Amino acid sequence: MSDGFSAASTAASVAAISARDLVKSYGSVEAVKGVSFDVDSGETFGLLGPNGAGKTTTISMLCTMTIPTGGSASVAGFDVVAQPAEVRRQIGLVFQASTVDDYLTAMQNLRFHAVLYSLPKKGLSDRLRQVLDLVGLWDRRASRVRTFSGGMKRRLEIARGLLHSPRVLFLDEPTVGLDPQTRNRIWEYVDELKQREAVTIFLTTHYMDEAEHCDRIAIIDGGRLVVMDTPAALKAAVGRDRIELHTDDDDAAVSRLAERFGLAATSAGGTVTTQVANGERVVPQLCAGLGLAVYSVNVIRPSLDDVFMAHTGRAIRDSGM
Amino acid sequence: MAGRPLAELQVAGMVCLRELIRFSRNRIRVATSLAQPLLFLFVLGTGLSQPSTAASSTVDFRTFIFPGVLAMTVLFPAFFSAMTLVWDRQEGFLREMLVAPVRRSSVIVGKCLGGSAVALAQGTVMLALAPLVHVPYSPGLLLVLAELALTAFLACALGLFVASRLDDIESFQALIQLLILPIFFLSGALFPLTKLPAWLGSLTRINPLTYAVDAMRRTILDAIGASPATIRSLSPGVTWGSVRLSAPVELAIVALLGVALLMAAIRQFSRVD
């Protein structure tokens, strides 16, 4: 940090996050088995995977909380092992579990944070108002956090994570444990902060629909990255609707789907399965054109399982929660 | 991270302030932490001061155990404050401090300051009851207050040392439960250290609280104008071999042990996984 000026100008041109063959093993168990990726400045990057895939371990290494056993990583141009203090200055963190102090008020929690990050007094009041406004908690600033709902606590954590204007904001499962309505609100705030703050966002999730909010996502499984692309590209590649048909004659259905519609289909256990881009629109045509009695039709939207299965060849092990 | 001692000091100050805010918000904690020492002083103290069991004819038994009760008054809140470190770890707030670009020693020092301040505040309330046990207000009590501050610091440092690596409250409570009564009983809080059997005598000598209680008792007996002979019999001073330690030496031992325990706590707390 001898020359803060040039450090800042070079940092702007390098990737916000860069990981190279990152490995973390606990004893003989390898939690992360050589992960490499780059996240550009201003990008929202999602790490998607089942529980136990290595998401939290990866985030933990990037945040200097866990020392990698192999490979290297840098955040905002600083090495996570050699320059942990510099990295910590540049990042904001929102953990899976709450890390706000229930006994303090929202404002006291933020002021505590301001001291931890040595924020200058000048301009602090404005910044406090800014971040509390962003998450819609300005009116509750003097309330004790113990009176907050789970969603409000999470929003306060996001405000706190942003207070010191980090270059990179890490969100580890930002919506886990929240009800669907609250999850949507959290995402509204995250989308809003992308507009207002010049910050790179790195998040983990196991909800496929949440990946929609990311510019790019990487799927991690068993400690390895299996695919990395934009949500649109991933969907185009694997995210087609699955149609399940119960018919009079399954073998005939399979061959007619191929002949008449050019669709590859399989038959197993009395169910004919095929994949199309736009299931709901195709179903009427299929029923009319097959020339067979169709007893039931099931259109299944692409899910994390489908994307996951397409890239790993098996079902996601833990799709729970 | 060198060259920012002021910022680290501010962090320690903020951690300390948080302890004070949290303590003041917990009314039950404020109210109950004085109950036990009061029970010892007025129930046990009165019961044991019956003529048949009186420790001394010249000094009221309650006056005699008062320094021990003062020590107890700071011991409980000090340990309780140390427990908040485990609590913070369990509840998650500790991560907020651990991922910040600050030294871990600042967190421990702040906790120790806050815990000592809370403990000393309670000790001061107890000290204010001195006239009830025949210790009238006098300038000498200010010295007792200073000694009490050292005792609070020692207890906090010990508590933080125990708490520094633990991540569940139950383990901490079990360990403190195991420690607190032996530390209290072996400190000479309830009986003079004169004429103890050798095994008991050596146990009292390795107990850090012994030095604090003895120094406070000397100061209190001195403040009420007890005769030198009485002071010698009730508060003989800790002996190392043939050397009789003076009160300042005893206090220096308390301070040094406190610093050593605090450094050990910092060391354990700073270990990165």
Interface residues (C-beta under 8 A of the other chain):
Chain A: C63 T64 M65 T66 I67 A85 E86 R88 R89 L93 F95 A97 S98 T99 V100 D101 D102 Y103 L104 Q108 R111 F112 H113 V115 L116 Y117 S118 R144 R160
Chain B: M1 R4 A7 Q10 V11 G13 M14 R18 I21 R22 R25 N26 E91 G92 F93 L94 R95 E96 M97 L98 V99 A100 P101 V102 V272 D273
